[in-house]
Amino acid sequence: MQFFTAAGKLYIKPNVTGTAWQHQVEVAASERLVSLIGTQEKPVANLRFEGITFTQSFPTFLGGTSANRSMAPGTGDWSIFRSGAVYLEGTEHVTVSRCTFREVGGNGLFMYSYNRWNTVSESEFVWLGDSAVALVGVPKGGLASVDGTDGNFPSDCVISGNHMHENGVLTKQSSPYFQTVACHNNITNNVMYNGPRAGKSPSLPKCLCSCVSLTEGRCC
């Protein structure tokens, strides 16, 4: 496969023999397949996604359309791109259950800013460009702050019974579960393995976290 910028053409040479190759070629065009955006005052609420396969979203490890670069909120040095195949911002009581996230270009499910009482359960996350599930708050004092007094962070959410593996195919600073500037979330009974880093990263203040991480070879 080779792209010629001047001509604006992409040439594909398949590894086949025989007659001319006659197959349809499909490429990813969107980094977000579902995007729910509300506010703390007017949240998007009471939605359920069940038994859906999310796949073939656009890779974001070099940037994307929703944000121009990765960010490192809180006091840590862990950068992450603010997007996902399913993106939740300003939501309440949103449930994602028994779904499959397969071969998405970036994060699987991303909760950003205000999110309350959401549930991600019994779902599989496999062959992901970045992390499987990420919960990221917005510090009141800016990215380098940990001041969450205005409430714009994920809290009281449940991530349970999920199967997360083969993540970080494109982004090597990634883990199945990532959280920063968030609290009081329940991360239990998840199985995580075959990723480039730890099963969970990096800071989990005031959260219940109990999961089997075969990447680390221990209960994380």
Secondary structure, 3 states (H helix, E strand, C coil): CEEECCCCEEECCCCCCCCCCCCCCCCCCCCCCEEEECCCCCCEEEEEEECCEEECCCCCCCCCCCCCCCECCCCCCCCECCCCCEEEEEEEEEEEECCEEECCCCCCEEEEEEEECCEEECCEEECCCCCCEEEECCCCCCCCCCCCCCCCCEECCEEECCEEECCCCCCCCCCCEEEECCECCEEEEEEEECCCCCCEEECCCCCEEEEEECCCCEEC
